[in-house]
Each structure stands twice: as structure tokens, then as C-alpha cells.
Amino acid sequence: MQHINIMFTKITLYLCLLNIFILFIFKFSYLLANDDDGEYKLNDITLQCKNSLEWYDDHPGYIGEFNRVLEYCKKYAKDVSPKGFEVNPILSDFGSMSGVNTRPRDNIHQGIDIIGFKNQPIIAIADGRVLETTVEDCWGATIIIDHGKAADGKNLIAIYGHVGEFQVNENDNVKRGDIIAKLPTKVKYRCMARVRHLHLQIGQEYCEKKDNWGCKYFIKDFYRSLNPHSYWANGPNNIACFEKNKSFKEGSITFPFECKKKVKN
């Protein structure tokens, strides 16, 4: 019996070492795949998927789940880069019934989930005022900003969910393109689904802290949220990147991450 226990312990140890070795290989290949100058390709889906799954680095026992989620991400993440730019991929889009971790949703997705790397700056999608900065039990660090009215007269109350370090305070006024937060170094809240990503959602009725009756996650019209793709500065379904010294139409939005201009060969 003692011999069997020793054998079982050795097998378990070998499996753990194998899992750690596999994760090391993934990380090593990620480093090799970077540009020669070390710059990160924002729209490289394979690299972004691996990088957004760093939760599994600290949980090597979940190697099977890691492989499944990684393959799902590589298959379904979308490169939405506009002409001349690179931007972070969207993994779970508005209206999707699948989450970032492959699991089905209870309701259709009310925002867009954009994967990214740790400490990547998140920028304001338009001018506005910070209504709330909070760390919610499921969502983690979250910012709500009133971006005024869209061109169609609807309110643009934006939720920036699952972020890390705040760069703004409540009641701050922000300009389009200002850094408001960074993506987290660690993914540790349940609603993040073990995948580092920004959840961007737009509602019309903010839930005041003193009066949150009928609210769900910061807005009263949670399941009647607006499709962000309808409000890009370049027109519906046409991602717009923030550019300094460029004027943008009032009531429009730009991508919540800094874009990278493609280098012409």
C-alpha cells in the first residue's frame, strides 16, 4: 500500500512539472514571436489570447481548461483594426451569447469585451465626467463615466468594467483620449472569467449610489444597453481610433485603448 502511495505521489509530481513546463513553453514562444524591436502587435490575436490568459500561469493544474480557452480565443477573437491602425481584438462582442471563457451566457451580451495585456492604458471614449470609481465584488475595479448625449439624443453612460489601477477620481472631468485606468496585472474577480479584458457597456440611466432601486451593475437599463458599434466617430460598425490634434464629432466615441499606427513598408 505504501508503495502505491509513493507511486501515486511521483505521478502527481511529474504531471505538475509537465504542466509548468508546457506553460513555460507558451511564454517562451510568446517572447520569440514579438517584433525584433520588442514592440507588441496589438492585433496579433494569438499573442493577445495567450497574454490575456495569464491567470493560468498561477494555476498550472488547469492546463486542460487553458488549452480549451486558448483555442476558443484564437478562433473567435476578432481583429477590428481600422485601416492604417492596429487595435486590441474583441473576444465577446455586443449581442454574443458566449462569454470570453467559452461558456454560454444567461442573456445576450450588453457590451463589448476587449482583451489586452497587463497595465495597458484604458482611455476615455469621449469627453465626460466620472460618476463613480468602485471595486465591485464580482466585476472588480469599475469606472462609470457620463459622456453626455449621442448624436441621436440618447445618453452615453459608459461602464468600463474589470479594470485594474484607477487613473481618475469621482467627479473628475475627462477629455477624449485621457488615460482613466489600466488593465489589471492579476485577474481575480469572478466576472472577469479568468480572462483579462475590458468590458465596455453603454447605458442611459445611471444608478445613483443613494438610490439604486431596480439597478443591476451600475445602470438601470442594463439589459437595454446601447450597442457601442452604433456610435463610432467613423460611423456605425467602423472602429474609430483616438488621435491627438484631430477633431471628433460630438456625441461619437473612439476606441477605449490607444491604437498603434501601422508602419508602412
Contacts in CASP RR format, 6 or more apart in sequence:
PFRMAT RR
TARGET T0000
AUTHOR 0000-0000-0000
METHOD contacts of the structure
MODEL  1
MQHINIMFTKITLYLCLLNIFILFIFKFSYLLANDDDGEYKLNDITLQCK
NSLEWYDDHPGYIGEFNRVLEYCKKYAKDVSPKGFEVNPILSDFGSMSGV
NTRPRDNIHQGIDIIGFKNQPIIAIADGRVLETTVEDCWGATIIIDHGKA
ADGKNLIAIYGHVGEFQVNENDNVKRGDIIAKLPTKVKYRCMARVRHLHL
QIGQEYCEKKDNWGCKYFIKDFYRSLNPHSYWANGPNNIACFEKNKSFKE
GSITFPFECKKKVKN
16 60 0 8 1.000
16 61 0 8 1.000
19 60 0 8 1.000
19 61 0 8 1.000
19 63 0 8 1.000
20 60 0 8 1.000
22 63 0 8 1.000
23 56 0 8 1.000
23 57 0 8 1.000
23 60 0 8 1.000
23 63 0 8 1.000
23 66 0 8 1.000
26 50 0 8 1.000
27 50 0 8 1.000
27 57 0 8 1.000
30 47 0 8 1.000
30 50 0 8 1.000
30 51 0 8 1.000
33 44 0 8 1.000
33 46 0 8 1.000
33 47 0 8 1.000
34 40 0 8 1.000
34 41 0 8 1.000
34 47 0 8 1.000
35 41 0 8 1.000
40 47 0 8 1.000
40 117 0 8 1.000
41 47 0 8 1.000
41 86 0 8 1.000
42 48 0 8 1.000
42 81 0 8 1.000
42 86 0 8 1.000
42 87 0 8 1.000
42 88 0 8 1.000
42 257 0 8 1.000
42 259 0 8 1.000
42 260 0 8 1.000
43 79 0 8 1.000
43 81 0 8 1.000
43 86 0 8 1.000
43 87 0 8 1.000
43 88 0 8 1.000
43 89 0 8 1.000
45 73 0 8 1.000
45 74 0 8 1.000
45 77 0 8 1.000
45 79 0 8 1.000
45 89 0 8 1.000
46 74 0 8 1.000
48 77 0 8 1.000
48 88 0 8 1.000
48 89 0 8 1.000
48 115 0 8 1.000
48 116 0 8 1.000
48 117 0 8 1.000
49 70 0 8 1.000
49 73 0 8 1.000
49 74 0 8 1.000
49 77 0 8 1.000
49 89 0 8 1.000
49 115 0 8 1.000
50 70 0 8 1.000
51 115 0 8 1.000
51 116 0 8 1.000
51 117 0 8 1.000
51 118 0 8 1.000
51 196 0 8 1.000
52 73 0 8 1.000
52 91 0 8 1.000
52 115 0 8 1.000
52 116 0 8 1.000
52 117 0 8 1.000
52 195 0 8 1.000
52 196 0 8 1.000
52 197 0 8 1.000
53 66 0 8 1.000
53 69 0 8 1.000
53 70 0 8 1.000
53 73 0 8 1.000
53 194 0 8 1.000
53 195 0 8 1.000
53 196 0 8 1.000
54 118 0 8 1.000
54 187 0 8 1.000
54 196 0 8 1.000
55 186 0 8 1.000
55 187 0 8 1.000
55 194 0 8 1.000
55 195 0 8 1.000
55 196 0 8 1.000
56 62 0 8 1.000
56 63 0 8 1.000
56 65 0 8 1.000
56 66 0 8 1.000
56 194 0 8 1.000
68 102 0 8 1.000
69 101 0 8 1.000
69 102 0 8 1.000
69 194 0 8 1.000
69 195 0 8 1.000
72 101 0 8 1.000
72 102 0 8 1.000
73 91 0 8 1.000
73 100 0 8 1.000
73 115 0 8 1.000
73 195 0 8 1.000
76 91 0 8 1.000
76 98 0 8 1.000
77 89 0 8 1.000
77 90 0 8 1.000
77 91 0 8 1.000
77 115 0 8 1.000
78 89 0 8 1.000
78 90 0 8 1.000
78 91 0 8 1.000
78 93 0 8 1.000
79 89 0 8 1.000
80 87 0 8 1.000
80 89 0 8 1.000
80 90 0 8 1.000
80 239 0 8 1.000
81 87 0 8 1.000
81 239 0 8 1.000
81 259 0 8 1.000
82 234 0 8 1.000
82 238 0 8 1.000
82 239 0 8 1.000
82 240 0 8 1.000
82 241 0 8 1.000
82 259 0 8 1.000
84 261 0 8 1.000
84 262 0 8 1.000
85 241 0 8 1.000
85 259 0 8 1.000
85 260 0 8 1.000
85 261 0 8 1.000
85 262 0 8 1.000
86 259 0 8 1.000
86 260 0 8 1.000
86 261 0 8 1.000
86 262 0 8 1.000
87 239 0 8 1.000
87 241 0 8 1.000
87 255 0 8 1.000
87 257 0 8 1.000
87 259 0 8 1.000
87 260 0 8 1.000
88 114 0 8 1.000
88 115 0 8 1.000
88 116 0 8 1.000
88 120 0 8 1.000
88 257 0 8 1.000
89 114 0 8 1.000
89 115 0 8 1.000
90 112 0 8 1.000
90 113 0 8 1.000
90 114 0 8 1.000
90 115 0 8 1.000
91 99 0 8 1.000
91 100 0 8 1.000
91 113 0 8 1.000
91 114 0 8 1.000
91 115 0 8 1.000
91 195 0 8 1.000
91 197 0 8 1.000
92 98 0 8 1.000
92 99 0 8 1.000
92 100 0 8 1.000
92 109 0 8 1.000
92 112 0 8 1.000
92 113 0 8 1.000
92 197 0 8 1.000
93 109 0 8 1.000
93 111 0 8 1.000
93 112 0 8 1.000
93 113 0 8 1.000
94 109 0 8 1.000
94 110 0 8 1.000
94 111 0 8 1.000
94 112 0 8 1.000
94 227 0 8 1.000
94 228 0 8 1.000
94 229 0 8 1.000
95 108 0 8 1.000
95 109 0 8 1.000
95 110 0 8 1.000
95 111 0 8 1.000
95 227 0 8 1.000
96 105 0 8 1.000
96 108 0 8 1.000
96 109 0 8 1.000
97 104 0 8 1.000
97 105 0 8 1.000
97 108 0 8 1.000
97 109 0 8 1.000
98 104 0 8 1.000
98 105 0 8 1.000
99 105 0 8 1.000
99 109 0 8 1.000
99 113 0 8 1.000
99 193 0 8 1.000
100 113 0 8 1.000
100 115 0 8 1.000
100 193 0 8 1.000
100 195 0 8 1.000
100 197 0 8 1.000
101 193 0 8 1.000
101 194 0 8 1.000
101 195 0 8 1.000
103 193 0 8 1.000
107 223 0 8 1.000
110 201 0 8 1.000
110 222 0 8 1.000
110 223 0 8 1.000
110 225 0 8 1.000
111 199 0 8 1.000
111 200 0 8 1.000
111 201 0 8 1.000
111 202 0 8 1.000
111 225 0 8 1.000
111 227 0 8 1.000
111 228 0 8 1.000
112 199 0 8 1.000
112 200 0 8 1.000
112 201 0 8 1.000
112 228 0 8 1.000
112 229 0 8 1.000
113 197 0 8 1.000
113 198 0 8 1.000
113 199 0 8 1.000
113 200 0 8 1.000
114 197 0 8 1.000
114 198 0 8 1.000
114 200 0 8 1.000
114 256 0 8 1.000
114 257 0 8 1.000
115 195 0 8 1.000
115 196 0 8 1.000
115 197 0 8 1.000
116 183 0 8 1.000
116 196 0 8 1.000
116 197 0 8 1.000
116 198 0 8 1.000
116 257 0 8 1.000
117 183 0 8 1.000
117 196 0 8 1.000
118 183 0 8 1.000
118 184 0 8 1.000
118 185 0 8 1.000
118 196 0 8 1.000
119 165 0 8 1.000
119 182 0 8 1.000
119 183 0 8 1.000
119 185 0 8 1.000
120 182 0 8 1.000
120 183 0 8 1.000
120 257 0 8 1.000
121 167 0 8 1.000
121 179 0 8 1.000
121 181 0 8 1.000
121 182 0 8 1.000
121 257 0 8 1.000
121 258 0 8 1.000
122 160 0 8 1.000
122 163 0 8 1.000
122 179 0 8 1.000
122 180 0 8 1.000
122 181 0 8 1.000
122 182 0 8 1.000
122 183 0 8 1.000
122 198 0 8 1.000
122 256 0 8 1.000
122 257 0 8 1.000
123 176 0 8 1.000
123 177 0 8 1.000
123 178 0 8 1.000
123 179 0 8 1.000
123 180 0 8 1.000
123 242 0 8 1.000
123 254 0 8 1.000
123 256 0 8 1.000
123 257 0 8 1.000
123 258 0 8 1.000
124 145 0 8 1.000
124 147 0 8 1.000
124 174 0 8 1.000
124 175 0 8 1.000
124 176 0 8 1.000
124 177 0 8 1.000
124 178 0 8 1.000
124 180 0 8 1.000
124 256 0 8 1.000
125 147 0 8 1.000
125 158 0 8 1.000
125 176 0 8 1.000
125 177 0 8 1.000
125 200 0 8 1.000
125 228 0 8 1.000
125 253 0 8 1.000
125 254 0 8 1.000
125 255 0 8 1.000
125 256 0 8 1.000
126 147 0 8 1.000
126 148 0 8 1.000
126 156 0 8 1.000
126 176 0 8 1.000
126 248 0 8 1.000
126 251 0 8 1.000
126 252 0 8 1.000
126 253 0 8 1.000
126 254 0 8 1.000
127 147 0 8 1.000
127 148 0 8 1.000
127 173 0 8 1.000
127 174 0 8 1.000
127 175 0 8 1.000
127 176 0 8 1.000
128 145 0 8 1.000
128 146 0 8 1.000
128 147 0 8 1.000
128 148 0 8 1.000
128 173 0 8 1.000
128 174 0 8 1.000
128 175 0 8 1.000
129 145 0 8 1.000
129 146 0 8 1.000
129 171 0 8 1.000
129 172 0 8 1.000
129 173 0 8 1.000
129 174 0 8 1.000
130 143 0 8 1.000
130 144 0 8 1.000
130 145 0 8 1.000
130 168 0 8 1.000
130 169 0 8 1.000
130 170 0 8 1.000
130 171 0 8 1.000
130 172 0 8 1.000
130 173 0 8 1.000
130 174 0 8 1.000
130 180 0 8 1.000
131 144 0 8 1.000
131 145 0 8 1.000
131 146 0 8 1.000
131 157 0 8 1.000
131 170 0 8 1.000
131 206 0 8 1.000
132 142 0 8 1.000
132 143 0 8 1.000
132 144 0 8 1.000
132 170 0 8 1.000
132 206 0 8 1.000
132 209 0 8 1.000
132 218 0 8 1.000
133 141 0 8 1.000
133 142 0 8 1.000
133 143 0 8 1.000
133 166 0 8 1.000
133 168 0 8 1.000
133 169 0 8 1.000
133 170 0 8 1.000
134 141 0 8 1.000
134 142 0 8 1.000
135 141 0 8 1.000
135 142 0 8 1.000
136 142 0 8 1.000
136 189 0 8 1.000
136 217 0 8 1.000
137 189 0 8 1.000
138 189 0 8 1.000
138 190 0 8 1.000
138 191 0 8 1.000
139 161 0 8 1.000
139 162 0 8 1.000
139 189 0 8 1.000
139 191 0 8 1.000
139 192 0 8 1.000
139 199 0 8 1.000
139 217 0 8 1.000
140 161 0 8 1.000
140 162 0 8 1.000
140 163 0 8 1.000
140 164 0 8 1.000
140 189 0 8 1.000
140 191 0 8 1.000
140 192 0 8 1.000
141 161 0 8 1.000
141 162 0 8 1.000
141 163 0 8 1.000
141 164 0 8 1.000
141 165 0 8 1.000
141 166 0 8 1.000
141 181 0 8 1.000
141 184 0 8 1.000
142 159 0 8 1.000
142 160 0 8 1.000
142 161 0 8 1.000
142 162 0 8 1.000
142 163 0 8 1.000
142 218 0 8 1.000
143 159 0 8 1.000
143 160 0 8 1.000
143 161 0 8 1.000
143 163 0 8 1.000
143 166 0 8 1.000
143 168 0 8 1.000
143 180 0 8 1.000
143 181 0 8 1.000
144 157 0 8 1.000
144 158 0 8 1.000
144 159 0 8 1.000
144 160 0 8 1.000
144 206 0 8 1.000
144 218 0 8 1.000
144 219 0 8 1.000
145 157 0 8 1.000
145 158 0 8 1.000
145 160 0 8 1.000
145 174 0 8 1.000
145 180 0 8 1.000
146 155 0 8 1.000
146 156 0 8 1.000
146 157 0 8 1.000
146 206 0 8 1.000
147 156 0 8 1.000
147 157 0 8 1.000
147 158 0 8 1.000
147 251 0 8 1.000
147 253 0 8 1.000
148 155 0 8 1.000
148 156 0 8 1.000
148 251 0 8 1.000
149 155 0 8 1.000
149 156 0 8 1.000
149 251 0 8 1.000
150 156 0 8 1.000
150 226 0 8 1.000
150 231 0 8 1.000
150 251 0 8 1.000
150 252 0 8 1.000
151 231 0 8 1.000
151 249 0 8 1.000
151 250 0 8 1.000
151 251 0 8 1.000
151 252 0 8 1.000
154 204 0 8 1.000
154 226 0 8 1.000
155 203 0 8 1.000
155 204 0 8 1.000
155 205 0 8 1.000
156 202 0 8 1.000
156 203 0 8 1.000
156 226 0 8 1.000
156 231 0 8 1.000
156 251 0 8 1.000
156 253 0 8 1.000
157 202 0 8 1.000
157 203 0 8 1.000
157 204 0 8 1.000
157 205 0 8 1.000
157 206 0 8 1.000
157 219 0 8 1.000
158 200 0 8 1.000
158 201 0 8 1.000
158 202 0 8 1.000
158 203 0 8 1.000
158 253 0 8 1.000
159 199 0 8 1.000
159 200 0 8 1.000
159 201 0 8 1.000
159 202 0 8 1.000
159 203 0 8 1.000
159 217 0 8 1.000
159 218 0 8 1.000
159 219 0 8 1.000
160 180 0 8 1.000
160 181 0 8 1.000
160 198 0 8 1.000
160 199 0 8 1.000
160 200 0 8 1.000
160 256 0 8 1.000
161 198 0 8 1.000
161 199 0 8 1.000
161 200 0 8 1.000
161 201 0 8 1.000
162 184 0 8 1.000
162 189 0 8 1.000
162 191 0 8 1.000
162 192 0 8 1.000
162 196 0 8 1.000
162 197 0 8 1.000
162 198 0 8 1.000
162 199 0 8 1.000
163 181 0 8 1.000
163 182 0 8 1.000
163 183 0 8 1.000
163 184 0 8 1.000
163 198 0 8 1.000
164 181 0 8 1.000
164 182 0 8 1.000
164 183 0 8 1.000
164 184 0 8 1.000
164 185 0 8 1.000
165 181 0 8 1.000
165 182 0 8 1.000
165 184 0 8 1.000
166 180 0 8 1.000
166 181 0 8 1.000
167 179 0 8 1.000
167 180 0 8 1.000
167 181 0 8 1.000
167 182 0 8 1.000
168 174 0 8 1.000
168 178 0 8 1.000
168 180 0 8 1.000
168 181 0 8 1.000
174 180 0 8 1.000
176 242 0 8 1.000
176 248 0 8 1.000
176 254 0 8 1.000
177 242 0 8 1.000
177 254 0 8 1.000
177 258 0 8 1.000
183 196 0 8 1.000
183 197 0 8 1.000
183 198 0 8 1.000
184 192 0 8 1.000
184 196 0 8 1.000
187 194 0 8 1.000
187 195 0 8 1.000
187 196 0 8 1.000
198 256 0 8 1.000
198 257 0 8 1.000
200 228 0 8 1.000
200 256 0 8 1.000
201 219 0 8 1.000
201 225 0 8 1.000
201 228 0 8 1.000
202 225 0 8 1.000
202 226 0 8 1.000
202 227 0 8 1.000
202 228 0 8 1.000
202 231 0 8 1.000
203 219 0 8 1.000
203 221 0 8 1.000
203 222 0 8 1.000
203 224 0 8 1.000
203 225 0 8 1.000
203 226 0 8 1.000
204 219 0 8 1.000
204 221 0 8 1.000
204 226 0 8 1.000
205 219 0 8 1.000
205 220 0 8 1.000
205 221 0 8 1.000
206 218 0 8 1.000
206 219 0 8 1.000
206 220 0 8 1.000
207 214 0 8 1.000
207 215 0 8 1.000
207 218 0 8 1.000
207 219 0 8 1.000
207 220 0 8 1.000
214 220 0 8 1.000
215 222 0 8 1.000
216 222 0 8 1.000
216 223 0 8 1.000
219 225 0 8 1.000
228 253 0 8 1.000
229 236 0 8 1.000
229 237 0 8 1.000
230 236 0 8 1.000
230 237 0 8 1.000
231 251 0 8 1.000
231 252 0 8 1.000
231 253 0 8 1.000
232 238 0 8 1.000
232 239 0 8 1.000
232 240 0 8 1.000
232 252 0 8 1.000
232 253 0 8 1.000
232 254 0 8 1.000
233 240 0 8 1.000
233 248 0 8 1.000
233 249 0 8 1.000
233 252 0 8 1.000
233 253 0 8 1.000
233 254 0 8 1.000
234 240 0 8 1.000
235 252 0 8 1.000
239 255 0 8 1.000
240 248 0 8 1.000
240 252 0 8 1.000
240 253 0 8 1.000
240 254 0 8 1.000
240 255 0 8 1.000
241 254 0 8 1.000
241 255 0 8 1.000
241 259 0 8 1.000
242 248 0 8 1.000
242 254 0 8 1.000
242 255 0 8 1.000
242 258 0 8 1.000
242 259 0 8 1.000
243 259 0 8 1.000
248 254 0 8 1.000
END
